[in-house]
Amino acid sequence: MSRRIKIVITLIFSIIILALGIGIGTVYISPSKILGILSDKILSTNFSKDVDPILVSILWKIRLPRTLLAFFVGAALSVSGTVMQSVLRNPLASSFTLGVSSGAAFGAGLVILFGISIPFFGIFTLPLIGLIFGLATVFLAIGFASKVDRNLENHTIILVGMVLSLFVNAVLTTMSALSKTQMQRLVLWQMGSFAMKEWAYVLILIPIVVIGVIVLIRYTNELDIMTFGEEQAKTIGVDVKRIKWLLLSTSAILTGVAVAFAGIIGFIDLIVPHIVRKIFGSSHKFVIPLSAVFGGAFMIVVDLISRTIVSPSELPIGAVTALIGAPFFTYIYFGGRKKVS
């Protein structure tokens, strides 16, 4: 099967999943009604004039923003994981390795435990502070790594990121132990959720993710070269240190935004890049955009499972991704190694 046909199938499959994410729930909304309601809202037609207003409200105010948020969070995490694995030349690398999740969790912990609220930002106080702390942790890890290792070697970055992440997690655990009344809220945030998210979240997230993905696509040639080794890249003329800083920073921003709006969701940034590379090859001009599409669709499926399997209750998104991702990634990674040997 040619790559073009695979891409077309992936896009069609993703659109179908998007429709399922919008339509399936406690109340089922058929595809025809979905199209009618969307045409009413976007094109100001009257196709849905006979549709129950409750269905219109459910779709437009709850299902659609939630599904779009899930898609773009999945896209951000998947693209970030793809770039991290390529730049650091490690199949287990991710922005979480560099401390994005622990830093964001620490910032969220401060907001939750001390009731911090920034005027004007309101409900966005927690995502904003979580994003700032997540990015600060990554930049601190990369900055410290560059001081102790002028060549900014990959193993140095990973080691510093892991140490810093463990330290921040220890501080957060201590804080939680000293404030048991807010511990449950913090734990629930760390598990990840798309529940009760408004259009405002989506409208902020989409442009950041789109711009971030476009920036990374701009450097697909450099990514392809760097996967063969940094010495070869330097020989060809690639400014490895500058490109590495740029790619790691952009990836960290994508993960930081995703974590800030949805909480900590693991494994998707590890799973999706491997699946996409197996299907479409290793060229980053295909891997990055298709990781965004595949990751977004995968996250919608995970969200659909989390909110329907024990309806009307919901499972944490992070728990579902771990249940699906851990065995699947183990099969992909170790199965591949057995074939090689």
Residue frames as qw, qx, qy, qz and C-alpha x, y, z in Angstrom:
[[0.000, 0.888, 0.460, 0.000, 0.00, 0.00, 0.00],
 [0.417, 0.503, -0.033, 0.757, 1.43, 3.41, -0.96],
 [0.260, -0.215, -0.461, 0.821, 2.08, 6.13, 1.60],
 [0.231, -0.097, -0.170, -0.953, -0.49, 8.42, -0.07],
 [0.600, -0.327, -0.610, -0.401, -3.27, 5.86, 0.37],
 [0.534, -0.297, -0.647, 0.456, -2.24, 5.33, 4.00],
 [0.085, -0.070, -0.216, 0.970, -2.45, 9.09, 4.62],
 [0.428, -0.203, -0.367, -0.801, -5.93, 9.31, 3.04],
 [0.643, -0.336, -0.685, -0.074, -7.14, 6.36, 5.15],
 [0.407, -0.210, -0.532, 0.712, -5.70, 7.96, 8.29],
 [0.114, -0.031, 0.026, -0.993, -7.48, 11.27, 7.60],
 [0.571, -0.263, -0.500, -0.595, -10.81, 9.55, 6.91],
 [0.626, -0.279, -0.691, 0.229, -10.41, 7.39, 10.00],
 [0.247, -0.114, -0.401, 0.875, -9.67, 10.51, 12.11],
 [0.325, -0.152, -0.169, -0.918, -12.77, 12.31, 10.83],
 [0.660, -0.302, -0.625, -0.288, -14.91, 9.28, 11.70],
 [0.534, -0.254, -0.616, 0.521, -13.43, 9.20, 15.22],
 [0.017, 0.030, -0.159, 0.987, -14.07, 12.93, 15.58],
 [0.522, -0.247, -0.363, -0.731, -17.73, 12.37, 14.69],
 [0.689, -0.297, -0.661, 0.038, -17.96, 9.46, 17.14],
 [0.371, -0.104, -0.492, 0.781, -16.43, 11.57, 19.90],
 [0.219, -0.083, 0.021, -0.972, -19.06, 14.25, 19.34],
 [0.613, -0.168, -0.432, -0.640, -22.01, 11.92, 18.89],
 [0.707, -0.211, -0.673, 0.055, -21.51, 9.16, 21.46],
 [0.005, -0.286, 0.543, -0.790, -22.30, 9.71, 25.12],
 [0.222, 0.237, 0.779, -0.537, -25.13, 9.46, 27.61],
 [0.548, 0.646, 0.302, -0.438, -27.27, 11.00, 24.87],
 [0.576, 0.069, 0.609, 0.541, -26.56, 9.79, 21.32],
 [0.294, 0.746, -0.011, -0.597, -26.49, 12.40, 18.55],
 [0.809, 0.352, 0.430, 0.188, -26.69, 11.07, 14.99],
 [0.484, -0.095, 0.339, 0.801, -24.26, 12.26, 12.26],
 [0.119, 0.613, 0.522, 0.581, -27.09, 14.03, 10.38],
 [0.340, -0.893, -0.294, -0.006, -28.02, 16.00, 13.48],
 [0.598, -0.483, 0.104, 0.631, -24.37, 16.81, 14.12],
 [0.371, 0.201, 0.435, 0.795, -24.01, 18.24, 10.60],
 [0.084, -0.769, -0.496, -0.394, -27.26, 20.17, 10.96],
 [0.471, -0.828, -0.191, 0.237, -26.30, 21.72, 14.29],
 [0.560, -0.332, 0.228, 0.724, -22.79, 22.61, 13.10],
 [0.266, 0.412, 0.487, 0.723, -24.13, 24.18, 9.90],
 [0.232, -0.868, -0.409, -0.160, -26.55, 26.24, 12.01],
 [0.538, -0.749, -0.037, 0.387, -23.84, 27.47, 14.34],
 [0.512, -0.283, 0.372, 0.721, -21.13, 28.07, 11.73],
 [0.161, 0.184, 0.578, 0.778, -23.07, 28.99, 8.57],
 [0.279, 0.232, 0.335, -0.870, -26.28, 30.32, 10.21],
 [0.352, -0.103, -0.743, -0.560, -28.54, 27.90, 8.32],
 [0.620, -0.205, 0.273, -0.707, -31.82, 26.50, 9.62],
 [0.582, 0.153, -0.775, -0.191, -31.10, 22.81, 9.12],
 [0.332, -0.087, -0.853, 0.394, -31.43, 21.99, 12.82],
 [0.333, -0.279, 0.079, -0.897, -34.59, 23.99, 13.56],
 [0.818, -0.249, -0.280, -0.436, -36.49, 20.77, 14.34],
 [0.633, 0.106, -0.666, 0.380, -33.72, 19.36, 16.57],
 [0.588, -0.711, -0.374, 0.097, -34.29, 19.31, 20.33],
 [0.055, 0.907, -0.223, 0.354, -32.63, 22.45, 21.82],
 [0.723, -0.598, 0.346, -0.023, -31.16, 20.26, 24.57],
 [0.892, 0.146, 0.261, 0.340, -29.25, 18.24, 21.94],
 [0.409, 0.802, -0.016, 0.434, -28.00, 21.48, 20.41],
 [0.332, -0.861, 0.285, -0.259, -26.78, 22.67, 23.80],
 [0.877, -0.330, 0.330, 0.112, -25.12, 19.32, 24.60],
 [0.810, 0.373, 0.185, 0.413, -23.28, 19.24, 21.29],
 [0.328, 0.800, -0.025, 0.502, -22.20, 22.86, 21.09],
 [0.295, -0.828, 0.269, -0.393, -21.42, 23.61, 24.73],
 [0.738, -0.475, 0.468, -0.102, -20.15, 20.23, 25.99],
 [0.914, 0.113, 0.356, 0.160, -19.29, 17.59, 23.37],
 [0.626, 0.721, 0.017, 0.296, -17.67, 19.69, 20.63],
 [0.023, -0.880, 0.394, -0.266, -15.29, 21.73, 22.83],
 [0.732, -0.458, 0.499, -0.071, -14.38, 18.62, 24.82],
 [0.901, 0.257, 0.301, 0.178, -13.67, 16.57, 21.69],
 [0.471, 0.816, -0.115, 0.315, -11.64, 19.35, 20.05],
 [0.316, -0.813, 0.443, -0.207, -9.68, 19.86, 23.26],
 [0.860, -0.219, 0.460, 0.044, -8.91, 16.14, 23.42],
 [0.805, 0.526, 0.143, 0.235, -7.80, 16.15, 19.78],
 [0.301, 0.853, -0.236, 0.356, -5.39, 19.07, 20.12],
 [0.540, -0.677, 0.476, -0.155, -4.02, 17.89, 23.46],
 [0.913, 0.006, 0.390, 0.119, -3.33, 14.50, 21.87],
 [0.650, 0.701, 0.019, 0.293, -1.74, 16.21, 18.86],
 [0.054, -0.898, 0.349, -0.265, 0.49, 18.38, 21.05],
 [0.694, -0.505, 0.509, -0.068, 1.70, 15.48, 23.19],
 [0.908, 0.220, 0.322, 0.152, 2.32, 13.18, 20.21],
 [0.522, 0.788, -0.092, 0.314, 4.29, 15.74, 18.20],
 [0.265, -0.836, 0.421, -0.229, 6.29, 16.69, 21.28],
 [0.827, -0.295, 0.478, 0.009, 7.14, 13.03, 21.91],
 [0.830, 0.494, 0.154, 0.208, 8.14, 12.54, 18.28],
 [0.295, 0.862, -0.248, 0.331, 10.59, 15.44, 18.37],
 [0.497, -0.709, 0.463, -0.191, 12.01, 14.51, 21.78],
 [0.918, -0.064, 0.383, 0.085, 12.72, 10.94, 20.68],
 [0.728, 0.605, 0.067, 0.316, 14.44, 12.16, 17.52],
 [0.076, 0.895, -0.284, 0.337, 16.48, 14.96, 19.09],
 [0.491, -0.629, 0.559, -0.226, 17.62, 12.91, 22.09],
 [0.551, 0.349, -0.736, -0.182, 17.89, 9.72, 20.00],
 [0.100, -0.076, 0.890, -0.438, 16.11, 7.77, 22.72],
 [0.337, -0.309, -0.743, -0.488, 12.87, 5.80, 22.09],
 [0.412, -0.569, -0.671, 0.236, 11.81, 6.41, 25.71],
 [0.218, -0.107, -0.145, 0.959, 12.43, 10.17, 25.70],
 [0.054, -0.751, -0.580, -0.310, 9.61, 12.68, 26.16],
 [0.024, -0.661, 0.110, -0.742, 9.00, 16.14, 27.57],
 [0.762, -0.598, -0.084, -0.237, 7.91, 14.41, 30.76],
 [0.867, -0.038, -0.192, 0.458, 11.46, 13.08, 31.04],
 [0.366, 0.375, -0.127, 0.842, 12.68, 16.68, 31.15],
 [0.178, -0.264, -0.609, 0.726, 10.29, 17.60, 33.95],
 [0.231, -0.269, -0.314, -0.881, 7.33, 19.28, 32.24],
 [0.594, -0.464, -0.593, -0.285, 4.77, 17.19, 34.12],
 [0.584, -0.391, -0.500, 0.505, 6.44, 17.51, 37.51],
 [0.185, -0.027, -0.073, 0.980, 6.96, 21.26, 37.08],
 [0.352, -0.334, -0.391, -0.782, 3.37, 21.82, 35.97],
 [0.637, -0.462, -0.616, -0.025, 2.11, 19.64, 38.83],
 [0.452, -0.249, -0.399, 0.758, 4.17, 21.70, 41.27],
 [0.059, -0.104, -0.096, -0.988, 2.66, 24.93, 39.93],
 [0.534, -0.386, -0.529, -0.535, -0.84, 23.44, 40.04],
 [0.608, -0.355, -0.631, 0.326, -0.15, 22.24, 43.59],
 [0.213, -0.092, -0.261, 0.937, 0.67, 25.78, 44.69],
 [0.322, -0.210, -0.280, -0.880, -2.60, 27.06, 43.19],
 [0.657, -0.351, -0.600, -0.292, -4.71, 24.27, 44.70],
 [0.614, -0.290, -0.584, 0.445, -3.08, 24.06, 48.12],
 [0.247, -0.270, -0.271, 0.890, -2.86, 27.81, 48.74],
 [0.222, 0.760, 0.589, -0.161, -5.97, 28.92, 46.85],
 [0.222, -0.373, 0.252, 0.865, -4.04, 31.27, 44.55],
 [0.417, 0.705, 0.565, 0.096, -6.12, 33.27, 42.09],
 [0.318, -0.139, 0.212, 0.913, -4.76, 35.88, 39.70],
 [0.318, 0.660, 0.324, -0.599, -7.16, 38.77, 38.95],
 [0.423, 0.586, -0.343, -0.600, -8.31, 38.97, 35.32],
 [0.262, 0.284, -0.892, -0.236, -7.21, 35.36, 34.57],
 [0.750, -0.148, 0.158, -0.625, -9.82, 33.74, 36.85],
 [0.960, -0.021, 0.238, -0.146, -10.32, 30.07, 35.88],
 [0.777, 0.549, -0.217, 0.218, -7.12, 30.21, 33.84],
 [0.284, -0.824, 0.449, -0.196, -4.96, 30.81, 36.90],
 [0.810, -0.285, 0.513, 0.015, -4.20, 27.11, 37.37],
 [0.839, 0.433, 0.224, 0.241, -3.39, 26.41, 33.68],
 [0.280, 0.905, -0.186, 0.259, -1.27, 29.57, 33.46],
 [0.383, -0.740, 0.531, -0.156, 0.82, 28.86, 36.54],
 [0.892, -0.057, 0.446, 0.047, 1.06, 25.17, 35.62],
 [0.726, 0.640, 0.073, 0.239, 2.37, 26.13, 32.16],
 [0.061, 0.906, -0.338, 0.249, 4.88, 28.63, 33.57],
 [0.583, -0.571, 0.568, -0.109, 6.27, 26.15, 36.12],
 [0.915, 0.174, 0.354, 0.081, 6.36, 23.31, 33.57],
 [0.606, 0.740, -0.054, 0.288, 8.33, 25.38, 31.07],
 [0.169, -0.868, 0.408, -0.228, 10.56, 26.81, 33.79],
 [0.807, -0.347, 0.477, -0.004, 11.50, 23.29, 34.87],
 [0.857, 0.388, 0.239, 0.239, 12.45, 22.29, 31.33],
 [0.358, 0.858, -0.152, 0.334, 14.44, 25.44, 30.63],
 [0.444, -0.761, 0.445, -0.162, 16.18, 25.05, 33.97],
 [0.893, -0.112, 0.422, 0.110, 17.09, 21.45, 33.11],
 [0.736, 0.573, 0.136, 0.335, 18.38, 22.37, 29.63],
 [0.066, 0.927, -0.224, 0.294, 20.19, 25.46, 30.96],
 [0.614, -0.632, 0.469, -0.060, 21.92, 23.50, 33.73],
 [0.906, 0.120, 0.354, 0.196, 22.83, 20.72, 31.29],
 [0.559, 0.759, 0.000, 0.334, 24.42, 23.27, 28.95],
 [0.203, -0.886, 0.358, -0.213, 26.52, 24.63, 31.85],
 [0.690, -0.445, 0.571, 0.007, 27.91, 21.26, 32.92],
 [0.653, 0.106, 0.649, 0.375, 28.21, 19.99, 29.34],
 [0.090, 0.566, -0.191, -0.797, 29.02, 22.62, 26.70],
 [0.090, 0.089, -0.820, -0.559, 28.22, 20.16, 23.92],
 [0.623, 0.034, 0.222, -0.749, 24.76, 19.62, 25.41],
 [0.188, 0.137, -0.954, -0.189, 24.99, 15.84, 25.01],
 [0.615, -0.292, -0.463, -0.567, 21.72, 13.92, 25.02],
 [0.668, -0.275, -0.659, 0.211, 22.50, 11.72, 28.03],
 [0.230, -0.032, -0.402, 0.886, 23.33, 14.84, 30.08],
 [0.370, -0.196, -0.148, -0.896, 19.99, 16.46, 29.24],
 [0.714, -0.281, -0.562, -0.309, 18.05, 13.31, 30.13],
 [0.586, -0.167, -0.625, 0.488, 19.94, 12.77, 33.39],
 [0.053, 0.024, -0.274, 0.960, 19.54, 16.38, 34.56],
 [0.495, -0.224, -0.302, -0.783, 15.85, 16.34, 33.61],
 [0.717, -0.276, -0.635, -0.082, 15.19, 13.15, 35.54],
 [0.442, -0.136, -0.553, 0.693, 17.03, 14.37, 38.66],
 [0.125, -0.074, 0.096, -0.985, 15.20, 17.71, 38.60],
 [0.597, -0.253, -0.469, -0.599, 11.88, 15.94, 38.03],
 [0.655, -0.269, -0.676, 0.205, 12.44, 13.64, 41.01],
 [0.255, -0.073, -0.418, 0.869, 13.36, 16.61, 43.21],
 [0.323, -0.139, -0.106, -0.930, 10.26, 18.61, 42.23],
 [0.672, -0.270, -0.596, -0.346, 8.04, 15.56, 42.76],
 [0.532, -0.204, -0.656, 0.495, 9.51, 15.11, 46.24],
 [0.000, -0.013, -0.240, 0.971, 8.73, 18.74, 47.11],
 [0.510, -0.175, -0.344, -0.768, 5.18, 18.34, 45.77],
 [0.662, -0.254, -0.705, -0.018, 4.63, 15.16, 47.77],
 [0.339, -0.154, -0.549, 0.748, 5.79, 16.94, 50.93],
 [0.221, -0.054, -0.001, -0.974, 3.40, 19.83, 50.24],
 [0.616, -0.218, -0.537, -0.533, 0.50, 17.45, 49.68],
 [0.587, -0.221, -0.726, 0.282, 1.23, 15.56, 52.90],
 [0.176, -0.145, -0.423, 0.877, 1.09, 18.83, 54.84],
 [0.408, 0.172, 0.053, -0.895, -2.30, 19.79, 53.35],
 [0.175, 0.114, 0.976, 0.065, -4.43, 16.66, 53.27],
 [0.378, 0.571, 0.490, -0.540, -7.67, 18.61, 52.74],
 [0.460, 0.716, -0.184, -0.492, -6.67, 19.54, 49.17],
 [0.314, -0.366, 0.835, 0.265, -4.80, 16.34, 48.36],
 [0.559, 0.370, 0.742, -0.013, -7.72, 14.68, 46.54],
 [0.414, 0.864, 0.124, -0.258, -8.23, 17.65, 44.23],
 [0.010, -0.757, 0.578, 0.304, -4.53, 17.69, 43.36],
 [0.443, -0.121, 0.877, 0.139, -4.48, 13.93, 42.71],
 [0.561, 0.597, 0.562, -0.117, -7.53, 14.21, 40.42],
 [0.293, 0.892, -0.165, -0.301, -5.86, 17.01, 38.44],
 [0.190, -0.582, 0.749, 0.255, -2.71, 14.96, 38.04],
 [0.564, 0.139, 0.813, 0.035, -4.74, 12.08, 36.55],
 [0.009, -0.092, 0.547, 0.832, -5.96, 14.25, 33.66],
 [0.278, 0.559, 0.752, -0.212, -9.47, 15.11, 32.49],
 [0.079, 0.193, 0.427, 0.880, -11.33, 16.96, 29.71],
 [0.173, -0.661, -0.730, 0.016, -14.51, 17.34, 31.76],
 [0.150, -0.887, -0.333, 0.281, -16.12, 20.76, 32.24],
 [0.404, -0.251, 0.282, 0.833, -13.82, 22.49, 29.76],
 [0.338, 0.786, 0.312, -0.414, -15.27, 25.51, 27.97],
 [0.657, 0.692, 0.171, 0.244, -14.74, 26.96, 24.49],
 [0.072, -0.960, 0.270, -0.031, -12.25, 29.43, 25.98],
 [0.662, -0.447, 0.572, 0.189, -9.81, 26.59, 26.65],
 [0.754, 0.348, 0.491, 0.264, -10.10, 25.35, 23.07],
 [0.369, 0.908, 0.104, 0.170, -9.67, 28.80, 21.51],
 [0.252, -0.868, 0.426, 0.046, -6.48, 29.36, 23.48],
 [0.720, -0.279, 0.614, 0.165, -5.04, 25.89, 22.90],
 [0.773, 0.514, 0.356, 0.112, -5.63, 25.55, 19.13],
 [0.383, 0.902, -0.167, 0.110, -3.46, 28.48, 17.89],
 [0.358, -0.731, 0.580, -0.015, -0.59, 27.53, 20.24],
 [0.773, -0.052, 0.626, 0.089, -0.60, 23.91, 19.05],
 [0.693, 0.673, 0.239, 0.098, -0.93, 24.85, 15.36],
 [0.162, 0.931, -0.319, 0.077, 1.91, 27.37, 15.54],
 [0.524, -0.572, 0.631, 0.001, 4.10, 24.93, 17.48],
 [0.819, 0.177, 0.535, 0.108, 3.55, 22.14, 14.95],
 [0.555, 0.824, 0.049, 0.106, 4.27, 24.51, 12.04],
 [0.116, -0.872, 0.475, -0.027, 7.54, 25.61, 13.68],
 [0.647, -0.331, 0.684, 0.055, 8.61, 21.98, 14.13],
 [0.788, 0.480, 0.378, 0.079, 7.68, 21.07, 10.55],
 [0.281, 0.936, -0.213, -0.016, 9.99, 23.89, 9.44],
 [0.136, -0.702, 0.698, -0.040, 12.93, 21.91, 10.88],
 [0.961, 0.042, 0.207, -0.180, 12.09, 18.44, 9.55],
 [0.728, 0.576, -0.322, 0.186, 15.27, 18.31, 7.43],
 [0.003, 0.647, -0.611, 0.456, 17.45, 19.07, 10.46],
 [0.753, -0.278, 0.443, -0.400, 15.59, 16.42, 12.45],
 [0.954, 0.292, -0.041, -0.050, 16.22, 13.84, 9.74],
 [0.509, 0.638, -0.465, 0.343, 19.92, 14.70, 9.72],
 [0.253, -0.594, 0.567, -0.511, 20.29, 14.70, 13.52],
 [0.923, -0.163, 0.181, -0.297, 18.82, 11.20, 13.84],
 [0.883, 0.347, -0.243, 0.201, 21.99, 9.88, 12.17],
 [0.728, -0.303, -0.207, 0.578, 24.18, 11.45, 14.86],
 [0.102, -0.955, -0.093, 0.263, 25.27, 14.89, 15.98],
 [0.443, -0.479, 0.467, 0.597, 28.77, 14.62, 14.56],
 [0.385, 0.319, 0.696, 0.515, 27.41, 13.92, 11.09],
 [0.067, 0.890, 0.450, 0.031, 24.96, 16.81, 11.48],
 [0.282, -0.833, 0.134, 0.456, 27.78, 19.20, 12.44],
 [0.474, -0.161, 0.611, 0.613, 29.81, 18.03, 9.44],
 [0.281, 0.585, 0.655, 0.386, 26.91, 18.86, 7.12],
 [0.127, 0.317, 0.024, 0.940, 26.64, 22.32, 8.68],
 [0.476, -0.669, -0.485, -0.302, 23.77, 22.02, 11.15],
 [0.044, -0.503, 0.465, -0.727, 24.10, 24.24, 14.23],
 [0.533, -0.236, -0.812, 0.003, 23.24, 21.32, 16.50],
 [0.227, -0.242, -0.617, 0.714, 23.22, 23.18, 19.82],
 [0.248, 0.132, 0.025, -0.959, 20.95, 26.01, 18.59],
 [0.554, -0.069, -0.596, -0.576, 18.59, 23.64, 16.76],
 [0.456, -0.207, -0.837, 0.221, 18.45, 21.35, 19.78],
 [0.021, -0.214, -0.458, 0.863, 17.54, 24.27, 22.05],
 [0.394, 0.094, -0.206, -0.891, 14.83, 25.41, 19.65],
 [0.579, -0.085, -0.722, -0.371, 13.31, 21.97, 19.12],
 [0.382, -0.223, -0.797, 0.410, 13.38, 21.01, 22.79],
 [0.072, 0.184, 0.328, -0.924, 11.88, 24.37, 23.81],
 [0.489, 0.032, -0.346, -0.800, 9.06, 24.19, 21.25],
 [0.568, -0.143, -0.802, -0.118, 8.29, 20.60, 22.24],
 [0.243, -0.204, -0.692, 0.648, 8.25, 21.59, 25.90],
 [0.275, 0.101, 0.077, -0.953, 5.80, 24.42, 25.16],
 [0.585, -0.065, -0.579, -0.564, 3.45, 21.99, 23.38],
 [0.538, -0.217, -0.794, 0.183, 3.56, 19.53, 26.29],
 [0.126, -0.126, -0.492, 0.852, 3.32, 22.33, 28.86],
 [0.413, -0.006, -0.124, -0.902, 0.17, 23.74, 27.28],
 [0.643, -0.129, -0.678, -0.331, -1.40, 20.28, 27.02],
 [0.463, -0.190, -0.743, 0.445, -0.61, 19.47, 30.65],
 [0.024, 0.042, 0.306, -0.951, -1.77, 22.88, 31.85],
 [0.522, -0.017, -0.177, -0.834, -5.22, 22.49, 30.28],
 [0.822, -0.060, -0.436, -0.363, -5.84, 18.76, 30.72],
 [0.740, -0.544, 0.370, -0.137, -3.59, 17.56, 33.55],
 [0.144, -0.545, 0.802, 0.196, -0.89, 14.92, 33.33],
 [0.909, 0.282, 0.128, -0.279, -1.55, 12.37, 30.58],
 [0.319, -0.573, 0.711, 0.254, 1.22, 9.86, 30.03],
 [0.624, 0.028, 0.762, 0.169, 2.18, 7.28, 27.40],
 [0.597, 0.730, 0.322, -0.086, 0.57, 8.91, 24.37],
 [0.177, 0.905, -0.351, -0.161, 3.79, 10.78, 23.59],
 [0.352, -0.438, 0.815, 0.139, 5.63, 7.44, 23.69],
 [0.628, 0.259, 0.733, -0.043, 3.13, 5.27, 21.81],
 [0.537, 0.776, 0.225, -0.243, 2.02, 7.41, 18.86],
 [0.141, 0.796, -0.498, -0.315, 5.47, 8.27, 17.41],
 [0.331, -0.263, 0.896, 0.138, 6.35, 4.55, 17.25],
 [0.573, 0.460, 0.665, -0.131, 3.07, 3.65, 15.55],
 [0.410, 0.860, 0.006, -0.304, 3.39, 6.46, 13.01],
 [0.022, -0.679, 0.676, 0.287, 6.99, 5.56, 12.17],
 [0.458, -0.025, 0.886, 0.063, 6.03, 1.90, 11.66],
 [0.532, 0.620, 0.561, -0.130, 3.21, 2.87, 9.28],
 [0.389, 0.916, 0.090, -0.046, 4.64, 5.86, 7.40],
 [0.739, 0.371, -0.152, 0.541, 8.42, 5.54, 7.73],
 [0.577, -0.483, -0.257, 0.606, 10.93, 7.76, 9.51],
 [0.273, 0.371, 0.195, 0.866, 10.87, 10.93, 7.38],
 [0.116, -0.392, -0.541, 0.735, 9.86, 13.76, 9.72],
 [0.229, 0.075, -0.238, -0.941, 7.99, 15.72, 7.05],
 [0.586, -0.245, -0.628, -0.450, 5.40, 12.91, 7.31],
 [0.497, -0.227, -0.754, 0.364, 5.95, 11.77, 10.89],
 [0.063, -0.115, -0.390, 0.911, 5.31, 15.14, 12.58],
 [0.453, -0.023, -0.126, -0.882, 1.97, 16.10, 10.93],
 [0.686, -0.124, -0.641, -0.322, 0.70, 12.52, 10.96],
 [0.371, -0.123, -0.744, 0.542, 1.66, 12.16, 14.64],
 [0.203, 0.042, 0.242, -0.948, -0.56, 15.18, 15.28],
 [0.636, -0.026, -0.360, -0.682, -3.49, 13.62, 13.42],
 [0.668, -0.070, -0.740, 0.009, -2.99, 10.12, 14.80],
 [0.259, -0.042, -0.659, 0.705, -2.37, 11.39, 18.35],
 [0.353, -0.034, 0.115, -0.928, -5.46, 13.59, 18.27],
 [0.725, -0.069, -0.470, -0.498, -7.66, 10.71, 17.09],
 [0.577, -0.033, -0.766, 0.282, -6.14, 8.36, 19.68],
 [0.035, 0.002, -0.531, 0.847, -6.85, 10.84, 22.48],
 [0.562, -0.075, -0.117, -0.815, -10.49, 11.17, 21.39],
 [0.741, -0.070, -0.646, -0.171, -10.84, 7.37, 21.59],
 [0.401, -0.024, -0.706, 0.584, -9.29, 7.38, 25.07],
 [0.217, -0.031, 0.286, -0.933, -11.63, 10.18, 26.21],
 [0.672, -0.081, -0.382, -0.629, -14.59, 8.31, 24.75],
 [0.661, -0.090, -0.733, 0.136, -13.64, 5.20, 26.73],
 [0.225, 0.019, -0.589, 0.776, -13.10, 7.19, 29.93],
 [0.321, 0.031, 0.228, -0.919, -16.54, 8.83, 29.85],
 [0.722, 0.024, -0.325, -0.611, -18.66, 5.92, 28.61],
 [0.538, 0.109, -0.834, 0.062, -17.28, 2.70, 30.06],
 [0.267, -0.308, -0.768, 0.494, -18.51, 3.49, 33.61],
 [0.167, -0.348, -0.210, -0.898, -21.14, 6.09, 32.66],
 [0.149, 0.948, 0.138, 0.244, -22.38, 8.35, 34.25],
 [0.548, -0.738, 0.224, 0.323, -19.05, 8.41, 36.12],
 [0.572, 0.770, -0.278, 0.047, -15.73, 9.05, 34.39],
 [0.885, -0.216, 0.020, 0.412, -12.35, 7.37, 34.54],
 [0.197, -0.825, 0.247, 0.468, -9.25, 9.58, 34.69],
 [0.676, 0.700, -0.196, -0.121, -7.71, 10.05, 31.23],
 [0.056, 0.700, -0.705, 0.098, -4.22, 9.31, 32.55],
 [0.607, -0.182, 0.739, -0.230, -5.39, 5.97, 33.96],
 [0.826, 0.456, 0.273, -0.189, -6.93, 4.91, 30.63],
 [0.493, 0.778, -0.388, -0.023, -3.85, 5.88, 28.60],
 [0.198, -0.566, 0.784, -0.162, -1.67, 3.93, 31.04],
 [0.738, 0.038, 0.628, -0.245, -3.91, 0.84, 30.87],
 [0.789, 0.597, 0.124, -0.074, -3.88, 0.92, 27.07],
 [0.338, 0.866, -0.365, 0.051, -0.40, 2.31, 26.57],
 [0.415, -0.622, 0.660, -0.071, 1.76, 0.27, 28.94],
 [0.765, 0.014, 0.640, 0.062, 1.10, -3.19, 27.44],
 [0.671, 0.720, 0.177, 0.027, 0.89, -1.83, 23.90],
 [0.146, 0.900, -0.408, 0.038, 4.18, 0.03, 24.17],
 [0.565, -0.454, 0.689, 0.002, 5.82, -3.00, 25.77],
 [0.807, 0.312, 0.497, 0.060, 4.70, -5.10, 22.79],
 [0.506, 0.860, -0.020, 0.060, 5.86, -2.51, 20.24],
 [0.043, -0.869, 0.489, -0.062, 9.23, -1.84, 21.84],
 [0.498, -0.418, 0.760, -0.021, 10.33, -5.28, 23.03],
 [0.815, 0.378, 0.436, -0.059, 8.65, -7.08, 20.12],
 [0.490, 0.854, -0.175, 0.005, 10.72, -4.94, 17.76],
 [0.186, -0.732, 0.654, -0.048, 13.89, -5.80, 19.64],
 [0.739, -0.093, 0.665, -0.051, 13.20, -9.53, 19.40],
 [0.762, 0.614, 0.204, -0.016, 12.75, -9.27, 15.64],
 [0.233, 0.885, -0.402, 0.033, 16.05, -7.45, 15.32],
 [0.370, -0.540, 0.751, -0.081, 17.88, -10.09, 17.38]]
